[in-house]
Amino acid sequence: MKKKLLCMTLALILSLSIFAVGCSSSKNGAAKEKESAKQQTDFEKIKKSGKIVLGTCADYPPYEFHKVTNGKDEITGFDILILKEAAKDLGVELEIKDMSFDGLLSALQAGTVDVVAAGMNPTPERMKSVDFSNNYHKIVQSLIVRTEDKDKYKTIDDFKGKKVAAQKGSTQQDFIKEKMPGSEFKGLSKVTDIVLDLKNKKVEAAVLEEPIAKAYVSKNPDLAISDVDVKGNENGYAIAIKKDNKELLDSINKTLDRLTKDGSINKFMEEMVKEEAE
């Protein structure tokens, strides 16, 4: 009798153990499936909705800027042409949201936008919070001053104690703090505000990416590109994507590779520089 009871007890314990393992396996399997689905959510959402939402700051010609066509305001530019191609390769439409530069990555992380393209440099700090595509354009910095002051400034040291402006959170901000430590940095959200401050003598100079500097100088004869050498901080621009979106990242990199190989990247830049200057 005791032997029979012992056998029944052991059988019960074994059954409970198997049940517990089975439940654990089911839970682990469900958790893995849930995590897998979560990782693909953004890509699937884009495909299902039929659109990809781009976050940008459209005051950065020729990369992104407003232009009135047939009485209608639209956002165009180098980055916009690239993202239109990325959307086409995904089989979806492109929707553009214009916002301040320093709020773009927060919007990306919050899911307000799917990608960010705004002449953005993939710095180590930014890469902690978001992923980036391959670089698609090398950047060169330019220093702009008022035309009347062009001969006044000969070297970087001449800006010690002077206010120098750049976009907040930009590569140009990093450049001023690293390469012009004696100057006083003033950060503004929009390039238009930077140019206005320079024209109104609220700052003595501004650091902008070369094509942007040339675009604004061409339309403002009271501004000039300084002869002061600010080379040596060249880097590249890339498209920002929320972390762990491999399918979307791979698709965008594939588009960039195609546009680079067929020469479209260079054609887009030439086209937008010309269009912005008109």
N, C-alpha and C positions, 0 to 999 in steps of 0.2 A: 504494500500500500504506500509506504513511504517512498519507495523507488518510483512508483507511478506518479506520485505527487511531485517529486523532484523533476521528473521528465516533463511533466506538464508545465511546471514553473519555468524551466529552461526554454521550452518551446515558446512560451509567452514572451519571455525576455528577448528571444531571437526575433520574433515577429515584430515586437515594438522597435527593435534596433533597425530592422529592414525598413519599417514604415518611416522612421525618423530620417534614415539615409535618403529614402525616396523623396520625402518632403523637402529635405535640404537640397537635393539635386534639382527638384522642380523649381525651388525658389532661386537657386543659382542660375538655372537655365533661363528663368523669366527675367532675372536681373540683367543677364548678359544680352538677352533679346531687347530689353528696354534700353540699355545703354547703346546698343548697336543702332536702334531706331533713332535715339537722341542724336547720335553723331551724324546721321544722314538727314535730319530734320530740315536744316536750312536749304540743302540742295534740292530735296524733294519738294519743299515749299515753293521754291523758285519755279521748278518745272510745273507744279500743279497750278500755281497762280498765273503762269504765263508771262511773268515779268520779273526782272531783276532790278532792285532799287539801289541806285548809286547815290552816295553821299559825297558832296563836293563843296568847295567854296569858290563861287564863280566870279572872282575878281582878280584872277591870276592869268591874264593873257600871255602867251597864246594857248595855255593849257586848258583853262576854262574861263569863259566870260559871257556876258550878256550881249546879245545883238538883236536889233529890231529888224525883222524881215517882213515886208508887206504889212507893216503896222502891228505885227505881233512880236512880243518879246520872247526870245528863246535863248537857251544856254547851249553854247557850242564850244569847240576847242579841241586841242590835241588829245587830251585824256578822254573827251567825250567820243571822239571818233573811234578810239581804241575800244571803249566799253560798248559801243554800238556793235562792233565786230564780235566782241565776246558774247553779247546777247544773241546775236545772229547764230553763232555757233552752238549756243544752248537751245536755240529754237524758241526764244522768248523775246518780249519787248523790253526796252530800257526805260525806266522811270528815274527822273533826276530830282534830288532834294538838295536845295541850296541852303547852306548853314555856315556858321562861323568856323574857321579852321580849327580852333582849339576845342571845339565840341564834337568833331567828326568821329574820333575813336570811341568816345563815350556812346555816341549814337549807334555805332557799329556793335559794340558790346551789348547794348540794350536791345538790339534787334530792330531798331528803327530803320536801318538801312542794311543791305546785304553786303555791299562792298564800298570801299572808299578809294577814290582816285582824285588827288588834289595837289599834284606836285609834291608828293610825300616821300620823304627819305626813310628807309627802314633802319632806324637807329636801334642799337642794342636795347635801349630802354623801351621803345615801342614794341619790340619783338617779344617782350615779356608778356604783353597782354593780347597781342593779335599776331596772326601769321601774315606773311607777305609773299607776293608773287615774285618771279624773277625780275631783276631790274630791266626797265625798258628804255631808259634814257639817262645819259650821263649829264650831270649838272656842273655848271661853272658859276661861281659867284661874281657879282659886280657891285661896285660901290657908287651910288649916285649922290651928287651934291647939287647945290644951286649953281647955275652957270657962272654967276658973278664970283663964286668962291672956288672955281675949279683950280686956279693957280695958287690958291692959298694953302691947299693941302698937298704935300709932296710924299709923305710917308704915313704909315699906320700910327706912328708916334704923335703925329700932329693932331690926332683926334683924342688925345688924353684930356680928360676932363670935359669932353664934349658929348652931347646926347646923340646917340646913333640908334635909329629905329629899324625894326624888323617885325615880321609876323610872330605873334606869341606861339610858342611850341614848335617853331620851324627850325630847319637846319641853319637858317641865317641867324637865328637867335643863338644857337650853339657856336656859330662862327664868331660872333661879336664877343661872346663871353670868353671864348678860348683864345682868339687871335687878336682881340682888341681890349684886353683887360683894363687898360687905363681909361677907357671911355665909359660913359654912362648909358646902359641899355634902356631903351623904351620899347615895350612890346605893345603892339596893336593887333586887333583881329583881322582887319582888312587892309589890303595893299593900297586901296584908294585912300584910306585914312592916313597911311604912312606918307604917301605922296603929298597929301594936303598939309600935313604937319611940316614936311620939308619945305614946301612952297611958302608956308606962313611963318617960317623961321622958328618953329617950336623944337626942331631938331636940326643938327648940322649935316647929317648924312643918313643914308639908308642902305642896307644891304639887301639886294634882291638877286634872284637867279637871272643869269645873263639875258635870255630872251625876253623876260618880263621887264628888266631894266631898259632894254632897247625899245620895247614897245611903248613904255611910258615916256621916255625921253623924246621919242619921235613925235609925240603929240604935245609935248610941253617944252617949248624952246627955252624956258627959264631954268630947265634942269639939264644936267650933263652927267655923263659917265666919267668918274674920276680916273686919273692916270695912276692913282695909287694901286700897287700890285696886291690883289687879294686872292691870287691863285693859290693852289696847293690844298684846297679843302674839297676837291672834286669827289662826288659820289654819284649815286644813281637814284632814280625814282622807281617806286613799285606800287602795286595795288594792294591795299590792306583787306584782309578777310578774317572773319571771326575764327578763333582757334578750333582745330579739329574738324575742318571741313575739307577733307582731302579731295573729294570728287570735284568740288567747285574750284579749288586751287589748281588741280590738274587741268581742268577745262580752260581756265584763264591762262595758265602757262602755255597750253597748247596753242591758244589763239595768239599770244605774244610771239611764240616761236614762228608761227606762220607769217605774221606781219613783219617780223624781222627778216626772215629769209626771202620774202618776195619784194622787199624794199618799201612796203607800205608805211612803215614807221617814219622813215625819212620824208616820204611824200606827204604824210599827214602834217608833220611839223612845218614843212615849207608852205603848205596850203594854209595853215592856220596863222602863221606869221604874216603872210600876205593879206589874208582876210581881215585880221585884226587891225592892220595898218590902214585899211581902206576907209 
